[in-house]
Amino acid sequence: MAIYVLPLVLLAVAAVLGLVVSRGTDTDTKGNARPDTRPLALPPVEAPDAGTPPCTQLLAALPPTLPASPAPLPRLALRPPAPAGAAAWAGPTGGDPVVLRCGLPRPAELTPTSALIVINGVSWLDLAQPDRDTFIAVDRPVYLAVTVPRGLGTGPVQTVSDTVRATLPANPK
């Protein structure tokens, strides 16, 4: 069953991205595109630990904006029924959002020889795709994933890493 979890998460993210593309863009008085901040519909994914205290604490601590170029990304409300353990921030100029999912099952891609990257004190498994990266935190009491569209820079995952580090204790090695 665990082998199918990550593909389901990635499929759900792809579905979200399809919904976002149809959301369109808005412009300010100068004609500059700005993020679409309407509530976002996120499909449910398997997240058995999404309602646990670590996920609840993390979601409460997440920032209202994430740094990105050319402008910060505002946190989005999620349309009901919002899945437990989820958060999202608007994509730049109406593009794909940054999506966080907490309480996921152990990813099948995580093996004793998996290459991990450490960002601001959090160990992540990076599942790179052509148009986005999905980072899965693997050293905390719950697994969580952050999907970031390419081209946003490292600000979103650094800021999430700071919040994860401050909120969730690292697992002992």
N, C-alpha and C positions, 0 to 999 in steps of 0.2 A: 504494500500500500504506500509506503514512504517513497518508493521510486516514482510514483505518479504525482506526488505533491508538488514539486517544483514546476513540472510542466503545467499543472493546473494553475499555479500562481502566475506563471508567465502568460498563460492563455487569458487569465482574468485581466492582467495588465494590458494585454493586447486589445481585449474587448473595451477596456476603459479608454485606451488611446483612440479607438474607433469612435467612441461616444464623444470624446473631446474634439476630434476633428470636426464633427458636425456642430459643435457649439459655436464656431465662428469667432470673429474678433470684433473688438470695439475700438473706437478711436477717440482721442481727446480733442479739444477744440483746435489744436494745431495739426490734426490729421495723423498724429503718431499712434501706432497700434498700442494697445494696453491689454493686460491680462483679462481674461474672462473670469469674473469672480462669482458667477452664479453657482448655486449648489451643484456639486458633482455627484453623479450616480456611480457607485462602485459595486461591482458584482461580489457576492460572497466567495470566499475561498476557504479551504480547510485551514483553520487556525484554532486548534483545540485549547490553547492557553491564552486566547485573546482576552478573556474576561478575568484573568488572574491579577492580583495586586501589582506585579511588576509592569504589566502592560498598562493598567489603569494609571499608575504613577507616571510612566513614561509619557502617555498621551497628555496628561495634565501639565507636564513640564515642557512640552514642545513649544517652540517659539511661534509667534503670530506671523512672522515672515522668515523667508530664507534668502540669504544673499545670492545673487546671480547677476550675470551681465545680460542686458544693460541696466536692469532695475531689480530691486528686491521682489520676491514672489510672495504674495499674500496667501495665508492659509485659507482654505476653502471649507465651507460648510458641506456636509455630505447629505445627499437627498435620502429621505427615509425609503426603505428600511436600510439604514447605514449599518454595514457590517461591524461587529465588535473588533477592536484592536486596529482600526484604520484611521489614517489621517492623510490629507492631501494639500498641496499648495499649487496655486495656479501656474501654468506654464507661461513662459514669456510670450507676449503678443498673441495670446489665445492658443498657443501650442500645447504640446503634451504636458500633463501635470507631473509633479514630483509626488510619488505615492509611497506611504509608509504602511507596512502591515506588521503587526506585532502578534506573537503567540503562535507562530508557524511551527509545523513539525520539523524535525531535523532534516536538512536537505540531503538528498541522496548523493549529491556531488561532493559532499564533505567527507573526505577520507583522511587517514593518517598522513598521507603525502600531499594533501591539497595545499596549493600555494595561497597563503593568506597575505593580505596587506593590512598594515596597522595605520589607522588614521586617527590622530588625536587620542591615542590610547585605547582604541577599540579595534579588535581583530575582525576583519571582514573577508568573506569569500566573494570575489567579484565574478559575476556571471555576465560577461560582456556580450552584447549583441550589437549589430551594426548601427542601430539608431538610439540605443540606450544602454545603461549599465544597471544591473541589479546587484546591490551590495547586501550581503546577508551577514549580520552580526552573529558570530559563533562563540563568543567568550562570555556571554551573559546568562542569567538564569532562564531566559526565554530567547528563542530565535526570532529575529525581526529582519525584515527586508525593506530596503529603500531603493526605489526605482527612479533613476534620474535620466532624463533625456540628454542625449549628447549635445554639446555646445553650451551647456550652462556653466561650465567650469567646476571647480572643486568646492565652492562655497556651500552648496546644499548639504553634501555628505559630511563636510567638516563640522558644520553647525549641528547636524543631527548627532554626529559622533560626540561632540561636546555635551549634548543633552543626555545621551546614553551613558557616557562616562560619569556624569554627575548624578544620575538617577538610579542606575542599575549597577550593583557591584559586579566586578569581574569574577568569573568562576576561578577557583584555585586551580593552578596548573598541576 
